[in-house]
Every structure is written in structure tokens, then in C-alpha cells.
């Protein structure tokens, strides 16, 4: 009996020791009520727990057998307020002031995080000094001042090398070592005379210290953050076509770096495609979807992702307008088969919409005598009464009755949630503009000589 009691106590003790927690204190005045704990894996956040903040303090249990890697504490979803930390089978204690998180974040337990965040603070300080010296050098004309800056750069560069070496040694055998090595930034032994040469060096050495096959890094956001920075911020142009070309080159270069890591390629490609759908860059989305994502081995292609991406850009400028049909004299007329003008205005409206009954007659007066413009007016109605009355007035248009209003298949196809909604199409039915109001429609047509 005694042995059973001892064994039970040992088992309870073992279980207790294996259950690690992350606990923290939010300093200063704030009204945050809860913290969500996530495990990070690339661009994905895996929900683990949701705990209350009581008098500025919280404590969340990290599930048993949780893999080592990077985790996140989100305390303000609306304003993207969060703290990332490393977990490697040890409890974590931290504190910070949400109003000044970068300067106040402090870990009192967890050797992994103490060494990692100490490194980030020291390394970032010295990097800012190196970048500042280089920037000042570009603006300096006096030769004596330039020589002084070169000497200062050399001294500071050696300090940076020493910091990097110190923390790599201090983190030997730790999870933090992977991140400390990967966070290293390349600096040239000599300063650059021209800004463009400096920028070229930044780009060519951007991934020098990233091992894309490092499982520890893949269980974090580090690689993904670097990729986002490389694609979206390293090359900028005010010209839309040039910017698209720069984006495309950056994407290709990233995929070449990833090589045969198909899991990472799939994840990165998915994230970049959704990012480009947000800015409705059809060229980039189509390129990534057809030339990269669909070229991956089948097990790394998610058909749900393909459908969602295609859905998000189906109404983007540059895409062919979704085709639809409607009855005309016992036959079916298709949008794609209409061939009477160089430019088409597709307007979704309703006779029960007060804005529509003001704007749509204005559109008719503006376009009725212009043979280069043809309007297809889709009237979203619950019955035929209003449609019959108004279609008699719009004799030069193609008038389409779409019953069941918002539930009509055409309305759903075009994601119509408000009326009037306008699309301007070219002769091939490609979307060339999506004006918001009648004034915008007129302005676009006028600017294009119509």
C-alpha cells in the first residue's frame, strides 16, 4: 500500500512538472481582459488557449507534448497587439507595458527567451548605428569627414560581429541559436559610395543566413516575415507595371531559394496569393496560381485554396466578367454574345432602391445616344411590376430582370451586396473599371473619350 501511495505521488509530481505555463504581467494602465495563446507554424496560428487577465496578470497552461518552437500571446486582436516567445520545454514568465512593448518587454524566466531577446535588443541597436553611419556617408562631401566615418564604421562593424559571435556561443544547444543565426544581417567590410550599390547588396544578401529547411525556423514566423519583407518592401516603384514586374521577380527569387521544400512553398505561395488578392493584382495572382502553386505535387495543393483565390479575383480589373444568361423571346441571351459596342456598362440596380431611381435615369440620358456605349441593366427585384415600368423608358438598353433580388444567381455571381453597382467592360467583356457612383461612371467614360 505504501509503495502504491509513493508511486501515485511520484506520478502526480511528474505530471505537474511536465505541465509548463506561460505567465505574464501587463504593466501600466490598460483595460485588456484576456490573452489568446497560439502556436505559430509559418503563416498559421494554431489556437491553444484563451485566459483572462486579472489585475494585469495572466497564466496559461502550455499543452503537454507541445513541440518546441515559436508561440504567440495575443492581447489586442483589433490593433494587432501580441508578444511572440520561444518555447522549449520550460515555463515562461514575462512582463511588458502594452503602450511601449518594445522597450519594456522583459523575461524573468526561460533561458531561451532571455538570451534571444537580449540578442535582439543588442543587435538591433548596433545595426541602427551601422545603417546611420552609412546613410550619413552618402550625404557627406568633405573627405576628412568621410575618412572619420569609415573608421567609425569599421569599429562599429567589429562590435556587431562580436555581439553576433557572443550570442551564438551563449545559445549553443538552445532553440534560440537557430533564430539568432537566422536574424544575422549581412554588412559589407567596406562602406558603399552610392545608395543603389547599397540597396543591391541588401537584396542580394537578404537570405544569406536563412536555412529554408530548418524545422525550427519553420515552426515560427521568421522565414515568412523575411519573405514578406523581401517581396513587398525591398523593391518599390511608383509605376504600376514596373512594380508588378518587381513583385514577380521577387516571388521567383523566393521560390528558387525555397527549392524543393514543397510544404514551405505551398504555404508561402498561399499567403502571397491572398496578399495579392487584397490589392487585386490579377497578374501576380494568376502567375502564382498557374505557374507555381498548381505545379506543386498534388499532396501540397489545396483545392479549397484554389477556389477561394479564384473567387477573390473573379471581379478584379483585368478579368473577364463572369458570363450569365437571361431569357429573350423564348431564347437564352448571354452577356458574352452581345456584340454591339466598344464599351459596356453593366449596372446592377433595383426599382425599390432610392439611389438607383435617381442615378440610373441619369445614366440612361448620358448613354442613350452614344453608339460606342451599351448598357446592360440588371434589375434585382422581388416582382416584375417596377421592372416593366422602367424598362419601357430604357429602350436603348439591354434590360435584364433578376428575380429573388439578392438571392438571384447573377447577383451572387457578381457578389452584389448594394445597389447601384457598376462595372465598365471593354469589347471583350473584360472589366476595365468599377466606378462607385454615377459621377465616377461619367468621369471614366469621359476620360476615355466616350
C-alpha positions as CSV (number, residue, x, y, z in Angstrom):
1,X,0.0,0.0,0.0
2,X,2.8,2.4,0.9
3,X,4.5,1.7,-2.4
4,X,1.3,2.5,-4.3
5,X,1.0,5.8,-2.4
6,X,4.6,6.7,-3.2
7,X,4.2,5.8,-6.8
8,X,1.0,7.9,-7.1
9,X,2.8,10.8,-5.5
10,X,5.7,10.4,-8.0
11,X,3.2,10.2,-10.9
12,X,1.4,13.4,-9.7
13,X,4.7,15.2,-9.3
14,X,5.9,14.1,-12.8
15,X,2.7,15.2,-14.4
16,X,2.9,18.6,-12.6
17,X,6.5,19.1,-13.7
18,X,5.7,18.3,-17.3
19,X,2.9,20.9,-17.5
20,X,4.6,24.2,-18.3
21,X,2.9,27.6,-18.2
22,X,3.4,31.0,-19.7
23,X,2.5,33.7,-17.3
24,X,2.8,37.5,-17.6
25,X,2.1,40.9,-16.3
26,X,0.8,43.8,-18.3
27,X,2.2,46.9,-16.7
28,X,0.8,50.4,-16.8
29,X,-2.8,51.4,-17.2
30,X,-4.8,49.3,-19.7
31,X,-8.1,47.6,-20.0
32,X,-7.2,44.3,-21.7
33,X,-9.3,41.5,-20.4
34,X,-7.9,38.3,-22.0
35,X,-4.9,36.7,-23.7
36,X,-5.0,34.1,-26.5
37,X,-2.2,31.6,-26.7
38,X,-1.2,30.3,-30.2
39,X,1.4,28.0,-31.6
40,X,3.0,29.5,-34.7
41,X,3.8,27.4,-37.7
42,X,4.8,29.5,-40.7
43,X,1.9,31.8,-41.5
44,X,-0.5,29.7,-39.5
45,X,-1.7,30.4,-35.9
46,X,-2.9,27.3,-34.1
47,X,-5.2,28.2,-31.2
48,X,-4.2,26.6,-27.9
49,X,-5.9,28.5,-25.0
50,X,-7.8,31.7,-24.0
51,X,-7.2,33.0,-20.5
52,X,-8.4,36.0,-18.5
53,X,-6.2,38.9,-17.4
54,X,-6.9,39.6,-13.8
55,X,-5.4,42.8,-12.3
56,X,-2.9,42.9,-15.1
57,X,-1.8,39.3,-14.7
58,X,-2.4,36.1,-16.6
59,X,-1.3,32.5,-16.7
60,X,-1.9,30.0,-19.5
61,X,-1.0,26.3,-19.5
62,X,1.0,25.1,-22.4
63,X,-0.5,21.8,-23.6
64,X,1.6,18.7,-22.8
65,X,3.8,17.4,-25.6
66,X,3.7,20.8,-27.3
67,X,6.5,21.0,-29.8
68,X,9.3,23.4,-29.3
69,X,9.1,26.5,-31.5
70,X,7.6,30.0,-31.5
71,X,4.4,30.8,-29.8
72,X,2.2,33.9,-29.6
73,X,0.3,35.7,-26.9
74,X,-2.3,37.9,-28.5
75,X,-3.9,40.5,-26.2
76,X,-5.4,43.0,-28.7
77,X,-6.6,41.5,-31.9
78,X,-8.1,44.7,-33.2
79,X,-4.8,46.6,-33.1
80,X,-2.5,43.6,-33.7
81,X,-1.2,43.6,-30.2
82,X,0.8,40.4,-29.4
83,X,4.1,39.1,-28.0
84,X,6.0,36.2,-29.5
85,X,8.1,33.9,-27.4
86,X,10.2,30.7,-27.8
87,X,9.1,27.5,-26.1
88,X,11.4,24.6,-25.4
89,X,10.0,22.6,-22.5
90,X,10.3,25.3,-19.9
91,X,7.9,27.7,-18.3
92,X,8.0,31.3,-19.4
93,X,7.5,34.4,-17.3
94,X,7.4,37.9,-18.9
95,X,6.2,41.4,-18.3
96,X,5.6,44.4,-20.6
97,X,3.8,47.7,-21.0
98,X,1.4,47.4,-24.0
99,X,1.9,51.1,-24.7
100,X,5.7,50.7,-25.1
101,X,6.1,47.0,-25.7
102,X,9.5,47.0,-27.5
103,X,11.3,48.8,-24.7
104,X,9.6,47.3,-21.7
105,X,9.4,43.6,-22.7
106,X,11.3,41.6,-20.1
107,X,11.6,37.8,-19.5
108,X,12.4,36.8,-15.9
109,X,12.3,33.0,-16.5
110,X,13.1,30.9,-19.6
111,X,16.7,31.0,-20.6
112,X,15.7,30.6,-24.3
113,X,13.8,33.9,-24.3
114,X,16.3,35.8,-22.0
115,X,19.2,35.1,-24.4
116,X,17.1,35.6,-27.6
117,X,15.6,38.9,-26.6
118,X,18.8,40.2,-25.2
119,X,20.4,39.4,-28.6
120,X,17.6,41.2,-30.5
121,X,18.0,44.3,-28.4
122,X,21.7,44.5,-28.6
123,X,21.9,43.5,-32.3
124,X,19.2,46.0,-33.3
125,X,20.9,48.9,-31.5
126,X,24.2,48.2,-33.3
127,X,22.5,47.7,-36.7
128,X,20.8,51.1,-36.4
129,X,24.2,52.6,-35.8
130,X,25.8,50.9,-38.8
131,X,22.9,52.0,-41.0
132,X,23.0,55.5,-39.7
133,X,26.7,55.8,-40.4
134,X,26.2,54.5,-44.0
135,X,23.4,57.0,-44.6
136,X,25.5,59.8,-43.3
137,X,28.3,58.8,-45.5
138,X,26.1,59.1,-48.6
139,X,25.4,62.7,-47.6
140,X,28.9,63.7,-46.7
141,X,31.1,65.6,-49.1
142,X,34.2,66.5,-47.1
143,X,37.0,63.9,-47.5
144,X,38.2,64.2,-43.9
145,X,34.7,63.6,-42.6
146,X,34.3,60.6,-44.9
147,X,37.5,59.1,-43.5
148,X,36.3,59.6,-40.0
149,X,33.0,57.8,-40.9
150,X,34.9,54.9,-42.4
151,X,36.9,54.4,-39.2
152,X,33.7,54.6,-37.1
153,X,32.0,52.1,-39.4
154,X,34.9,49.6,-39.0
155,X,34.8,49.9,-35.3
156,X,31.0,49.5,-35.1
157,X,31.1,46.6,-37.6
158,X,33.6,44.7,-35.4
159,X,31.3,45.4,-32.4
160,X,28.4,43.9,-34.3
161,X,30.5,40.8,-35.2
162,X,31.4,40.4,-31.6
163,X,27.8,40.6,-30.5
164,X,26.8,38.0,-33.0
165,X,29.5,35.7,-32.0
166,X,28.8,36.2,-28.3
167,X,25.2,35.3,-28.5
168,X,25.7,32.4,-30.9
169,X,28.1,30.9,-28.4
170,X,25.8,31.7,-25.4
171,X,22.9,30.0,-27.2
172,X,24.7,26.8,-28.2
173,X,22.4,23.8,-27.8
174,X,19.4,26.1,-27.4
175,X,16.4,26.6,-29.6
176,X,17.3,30.3,-29.6
177,X,20.5,29.5,-31.5
178,X,18.6,28.8,-34.7
179,X,16.9,32.2,-34.5
180,X,20.0,34.1,-33.5
181,X,21.9,32.8,-36.5
182,X,18.9,33.4,-38.9
183,X,18.5,37.0,-37.6
184,X,22.0,38.0,-38.6
185,X,22.3,40.7,-41.2
186,X,24.9,41.0,-43.8
187,X,27.2,44.0,-43.7
188,X,29.9,44.8,-46.2
189,X,33.5,45.1,-45.0
190,X,33.7,48.5,-46.7
191,X,31.1,51.2,-47.0
192,X,29.3,51.9,-50.2
193,X,29.8,55.1,-52.2
194,X,26.4,55.0,-53.9
195,X,22.9,54.3,-52.4
196,X,22.0,52.0,-55.3
197,X,25.0,49.8,-54.7
198,X,24.0,49.6,-51.0
199,X,20.4,48.6,-52.0
200,X,21.7,46.0,-54.4
201,X,23.8,44.5,-51.7
202,X,20.9,44.4,-49.3
203,X,18.8,42.5,-51.8
204,X,21.5,40.0,-52.9
205,X,22.4,39.1,-49.3
206,X,18.9,39.2,-47.8
207,X,18.6,35.5,-47.3
208,X,22.3,34.7,-46.6
209,X,21.6,33.4,-43.1
210,X,18.3,31.7,-43.7
211,X,18.2,27.9,-43.8
212,X,14.8,27.2,-45.5
213,X,15.0,23.6,-44.5
214,X,15.5,24.3,-40.8
215,X,12.5,22.7,-39.0
216,X,12.9,25.0,-36.0
217,X,12.6,28.1,-38.2
218,X,9.6,26.6,-40.0
219,X,7.9,26.3,-36.6
220,X,7.9,30.1,-36.4
221,X,7.1,33.2,-38.3
222,X,10.7,34.2,-39.0
223,X,11.1,32.8,-42.6
224,X,7.7,34.0,-43.6
225,X,8.3,37.5,-42.2
226,X,11.5,37.7,-44.1
227,X,9.8,36.6,-47.3
228,X,7.0,39.2,-46.9
229,X,9.7,41.9,-46.4
230,X,11.7,40.8,-49.4
231,X,8.7,40.7,-51.8
232,X,6.7,43.7,-50.7
233,X,9.2,46.2,-49.2
234,X,12.6,45.7,-50.7
235,X,11.8,46.8,-54.3
236,X,9.4,49.7,-54.8
237,X,8.2,51.7,-57.8
238,X,5.6,54.3,-58.5
239,X,4.9,52.8,-61.9
240,X,2.2,50.0,-61.6
241,X,3.6,47.9,-64.4
242,X,7.2,48.2,-63.1
243,X,6.0,47.3,-59.5
244,X,4.2,44.2,-60.8
245,X,7.4,43.2,-62.6
246,X,9.4,43.7,-59.4
247,X,6.9,41.7,-57.4
248,X,7.1,38.9,-59.9
249,X,10.9,38.8,-59.9
250,X,10.9,38.8,-56.1
251,X,8.4,35.9,-56.0
252,X,10.5,33.8,-58.5
253,X,13.7,34.5,-56.5
254,X,12.0,33.4,-53.2
255,X,10.8,30.2,-54.8
256,X,14.3,29.5,-56.1
257,X,15.6,29.9,-52.5
258,X,12.9,27.5,-51.2
259,X,13.8,24.9,-53.8
260,X,12.3,21.5,-53.2
261,X,10.8,22.3,-49.8
262,X,7.2,21.8,-51.1
263,X,5.5,22.2,-47.8
264,X,7.0,25.7,-47.3
265,X,6.5,26.5,-51.0
266,X,2.8,25.7,-50.7
267,X,2.4,27.8,-47.5
268,X,4.3,30.8,-48.8
269,X,2.6,30.7,-52.2
270,X,-0.8,30.6,-50.5
271,X,0.0,33.6,-48.3
272,X,1.4,35.6,-51.1
273,X,-1.6,34.9,-53.4
274,X,-4.0,36.0,-50.7
275,X,-1.9,39.1,-50.2
276,X,-2.0,40.0,-53.9
277,X,-5.8,39.4,-54.0
278,X,-6.2,42.1,-51.4
279,X,-4.7,44.6,-53.8
280,X,-6.5,42.9,-56.7
281,X,-3.2,42.3,-58.6
282,X,-4.6,39.8,-61.1
283,X,-1.3,39.4,-63.0
284,X,0.5,38.2,-59.9
285,X,-2.3,36.1,-58.6
286,X,-2.7,34.3,-62.0
287,X,1.0,33.8,-62.3
288,X,1.4,32.3,-58.9
289,X,-1.7,30.2,-59.2
290,X,-0.9,28.7,-62.6
291,X,2.9,28.8,-62.8
292,X,3.8,27.9,-59.2
293,X,1.0,26.6,-56.9
294,X,-0.6,24.3,-59.4
295,X,2.8,23.0,-60.4
296,X,3.5,21.6,-56.9
297,X,2.9,17.9,-56.2
298,X,-0.8,17.2,-55.7
299,X,-0.5,16.5,-52.0
300,X,0.7,20.1,-51.5
301,X,-2.2,21.7,-53.4
302,X,-5.4,22.6,-51.6
303,X,-8.3,22.8,-54.0
304,X,-10.2,24.9,-51.5
305,X,-7.4,27.5,-51.6
306,X,-7.5,27.5,-55.4
307,X,-11.3,28.1,-55.4
308,X,-11.1,30.8,-52.8
309,X,-8.3,32.6,-54.6
310,X,-10.1,32.4,-57.9
311,X,-13.2,33.7,-56.3
312,X,-11.5,36.7,-54.8
313,X,-10.2,37.9,-58.1
314,X,-13.0,37.0,-60.4
315,X,-14.3,40.6,-60.4
316,X,-10.9,42.3,-60.4
317,X,-10.0,44.8,-63.1
318,X,-8.4,42.8,-66.0
319,X,-10.6,39.7,-65.5
320,X,-13.3,38.7,-68.0
321,X,-16.7,39.5,-66.5
322,X,-18.5,36.3,-65.3
323,X,-20.8,35.2,-68.0
324,X,-24.6,34.9,-67.4
325,X,-27.7,34.4,-69.5
326,X,-31.4,35.6,-69.4
327,X,-34.5,34.8,-71.5
328,X,-35.3,36.9,-74.6
329,X,-38.2,35.8,-76.7
330,X,-38.1,32.2,-75.5
331,X,-34.3,32.0,-76.1
332,X,-31.3,32.5,-73.8
333,X,-29.2,35.6,-74.4
334,X,-25.6,35.6,-73.0
335,X,-23.5,38.5,-71.9
336,X,-20.6,37.1,-73.8
337,X,-22.6,37.0,-77.0
338,X,-23.6,40.7,-77.1
339,X,-21.5,42.5,-79.7
340,X,-23.0,45.9,-80.3
341,X,-20.4,48.4,-78.9
342,X,-16.8,49.0,-77.9
343,X,-17.6,49.6,-74.3
344,X,-20.3,48.2,-72.0
345,X,-21.6,49.5,-68.7
346,X,-23.0,46.7,-66.5
347,X,-25.2,48.1,-63.8
348,X,-27.0,46.2,-61.0
349,X,-29.9,48.2,-59.7
350,X,-33.4,47.9,-58.2
351,X,-36.6,49.9,-58.6
352,X,-37.0,49.8,-54.8
353,X,-33.6,51.5,-54.3
354,X,-33.9,55.3,-53.8
355,X,-30.4,55.9,-55.0
356,X,-31.0,53.8,-58.1
357,X,-34.1,55.6,-59.3
358,X,-32.0,58.8,-59.2
359,X,-28.8,57.6,-60.8
360,X,-30.0,55.1,-63.3
361,X,-32.2,57.5,-65.3
362,X,-29.1,59.9,-65.4
363,X,-27.0,57.1,-66.8
364,X,-29.7,56.5,-69.5
365,X,-29.7,60.1,-70.5
366,X,-25.9,60.1,-70.7
367,X,-25.6,57.0,-72.8
368,X,-28.8,56.6,-74.9
369,X,-27.4,58.3,-78.0
370,X,-23.8,57.1,-77.7
371,X,-23.4,54.1,-80.1
372,X,-20.0,53.3,-78.7
373,X,-21.5,52.5,-75.3
374,X,-24.1,49.9,-74.5
375,X,-25.7,49.4,-71.0
376,X,-26.8,46.1,-69.6
377,X,-29.1,46.9,-66.7
378,X,-29.7,44.0,-64.3
379,X,-32.7,44.9,-62.2
380,X,-32.8,43.0,-58.9
381,X,-36.5,42.7,-58.0
382,X,-38.9,40.7,-55.9
383,X,-41.6,41.0,-58.6
384,X,-42.0,42.3,-62.2
385,X,-44.0,45.4,-61.6
386,X,-41.2,48.0,-61.2
387,X,-39.1,46.4,-63.9
388,X,-41.8,46.5,-66.5
389,X,-42.5,50.2,-65.8
390,X,-38.9,51.3,-66.0
391,X,-37.7,49.0,-68.9
392,X,-40.2,50.9,-71.1
393,X,-38.2,54.0,-70.5
394,X,-34.8,52.5,-71.2
395,X,-35.4,51.3,-74.7
396,X,-31.8,51.6,-75.9
397,X,-30.5,49.3,-73.2
398,X,-30.5,45.6,-72.6
399,X,-32.7,45.2,-69.6
400,X,-32.5,42.0,-67.5
401,X,-35.0,41.0,-64.8
402,X,-33.3,39.2,-61.9
403,X,-36.0,38.0,-59.5
404,X,-35.4,37.0,-55.9
405,X,-33.2,40.1,-55.6
406,X,-30.0,39.4,-53.5
407,X,-30.6,35.6,-53.9
408,X,-30.6,35.8,-57.7
409,X,-27.8,33.7,-59.2
410,X,-26.5,36.6,-61.2
411,X,-26.3,38.9,-58.1
412,X,-24.5,36.1,-56.3
413,X,-22.1,35.6,-59.2
414,X,-21.1,39.3,-59.0
415,X,-21.1,39.4,-55.2
416,X,-23.7,42.2,-55.2
417,X,-24.5,43.5,-51.7
418,X,-25.7,47.0,-52.6
419,X,-27.2,48.9,-55.4
420,X,-26.5,50.6,-57.7
421,X,-23.2,48.7,-58.5
422,X,-21.3,49.5,-61.7
423,X,-18.8,47.6,-63.9
424,X,-17.3,49.0,-67.1
425,X,-16.3,46.4,-69.7
426,X,-14.3,46.5,-72.9
427,X,-15.4,45.0,-76.2
428,X,-14.2,41.5,-75.0
429,X,-16.2,41.9,-71.8
430,X,-13.1,42.4,-69.6
431,X,-13.6,44.5,-66.5
432,X,-11.8,47.8,-67.0
433,X,-13.3,49.9,-64.2
434,X,-15.6,49.6,-61.2
435,X,-16.9,53.1,-60.5
436,X,-18.7,53.7,-57.2
437,X,-21.2,56.4,-58.3
438,X,-22.8,57.8,-61.5
439,X,-20.4,60.7,-61.4
440,X,-17.5,58.2,-61.4
441,X,-19.0,56.4,-64.4
442,X,-19.3,59.6,-66.4
443,X,-15.8,60.7,-65.4
444,X,-14.3,57.3,-66.6
445,X,-16.2,57.3,-69.8
446,X,-15.2,61.0,-70.5
447,X,-11.5,60.3,-69.7
448,X,-11.5,57.5,-72.2
449,X,-13.1,59.6,-75.0
450,X,-16.6,58.1,-74.7
